[in-house]
Amino acid sequence: MVETQYYIALAAILFSIGAVGFLTRRSAIQMFLCVELMLNAANLALVAFSRAWGDLLAQSAVFIILTLAAAEVAIGLGIIVAIFKKRPTTNVDVLSSLKG
Amino acid sequence: MNFVAPDVNYYSMLPFITVLLTAVFATILPFYVSRKAIAGLSAVGLLVALAASIGLWNTNLSSFYGAYRSDNFALGFGIVLIVGALIAVISSVDVAKRGGTMQAEFFAILLYAVSGTMLLASAHDLIVLLIGFEVMSLGVYVLSSFQETAKSEEAGMKYFLLGGFASAILIFGIALVFGATGKFGLEAINTAVLSPEFKNSSIAAVGALFILIGFGFKVAMAPFHQWTPDVYTGAPTVVTQFMSVAVKAAAFAGFLHIFGLALQNVSGWQTPLQFLIALTLMIGNLAALRQSNLKRMLAYSSVAHAGYVGLAVLASPSQGFSSALYYLGIYTLMNAGAFAVLNVLSKDDDGLEIESLAGLGSSKPLLAATLTFFLLSLAGIPPLGGFIGKYLIFSAAASSGYYGLVILAALTSAVSLAYYLRPIGLMYFRPRVTVLPDFSGRSTRVLLVVCAAGVLILGLVPNAVYGLLELVKK
């Protein structure tokens, strides 16, 4: 049986990859996928903690978070498609008219 | 195997269900009736929810084994949120007059977002709270990119990406807090933290920091405020009005609940929060000083106000909860009122230059007088409500020993006088240069007078309402 801390370490690594990716990538789709990676890192941590506590509550919470993530995908991709179909790239740096 | 029926008390969720049902009707009915009828339906639904909230006052009902509670805290915040949404619905009627289109979906999405904010204020469980948080956020992402202008689209994209990033951080924080305590219920987490065999305090502290960052984004605390001026400027004015009051109030309700009820005995988040508040107060107020656009100035001013309310999160829950609610109630009236004036005076959703307000005092006396009222109250001039709100929050923070921050808040509040008084000086002591349009209908003018009266009454007789809010204390 694998100890809980290894799962948490993996979750932390995935979360960091997502966070660093979000801050360095400039394509809207890639940034969005990085957010999804961070969400799944949180899900992995919840499942591991759920087993460590012997409590299935957190596993059901993971289903709720998956649903929320799906809703976020639906809305996010909707916004991305609506915005970038008028523009040549999905680079977020083209959206920089608001300043000050 | 025994089947245990879940503990569902629909009566306790009456305001929430009313808003949700109205949202469902507002989704379906635009196929059959006019946009104006949907606006009316939304207003009626919100008024019924308001009546239900007042009717449930002091009943302390709960549902889902205490995960959803209609205590006075939730109902008080619910009333503030419904009032904020009502002001947005009434203001949206004027948008059509200036040629902008607020399609009927606007009301459906607005009402879904309101139901999320109410869930967030009533939740006593981290997962329920998270659902409310996400329903609110997803609705507002769509609303802020609602108009097909480059600025509105940019606002929606920025808000969505940064908001999603903040939600992911918040969810990871929730996972860590669960890992440390094994509980999702807010009181249960506190009990687990206080129990003698609690040994995961470092995990809980890291989780608390992640949750702090997630909420810091949503309430626009520096250094996580960068999206705020851009999104508030780019989004349609009515949406900015809603975001700056209802979304902020609901996020603070969740913020206060998590840190006041669940994590108050976890160490490690108090010092970072103090830094965030100090930075927010300075950046918000100083950046507002050098804005030439009224909409962007109000955006930075709402960052600064997040700093003031943040003081209530630091204060002990017994004082912090009621003072934050009182402040956010007044803030909803005065800030939404200021945005309503901005909305009827500007020809599009780009806001207007502060210079162009010159001479408004003689050409449009009602709009100028109410805007003066709201700006003076935002600045915290007695006897208006903003002063009492600030006083309550400052005294709550001071009695918990945060004297340095209170002094800083008072100083930055004095700085804020400069940018709140400048439009007033222009309106009354300068001749008119530009002719501003006036799209205010009768409903908006009544709304402005009611908001101004509310700000004045909450300032003159604070005990009448604050006495009720004492019941919010746990």
Interface residues (C-beta under 8 A of the other chain):
Chain A: I8 A11 F15 G18 A19 F22 A28 M31 F32 V35 M38 L39 A41 A42 N43 A45 L46 A48 F49 A52 W53 D55 L57 A58 A61 I64 I65 L68 A71 E72 I75 G76 G78 I79 I80 A82 I83 V92 L95 S96 S97 L98 K99 G100
Chain B: I127 L130 I131 E134 L138 Y141 V142 S145 E148 A150 K151 E153 E154 A155 G156 M157 K158 F160 L161 G164 F165 S167 A168 I169 I171 F172 I174 A175 L176 F178 G179 G182 F184 P229 D230 T233 G234 Q291 N293 R296
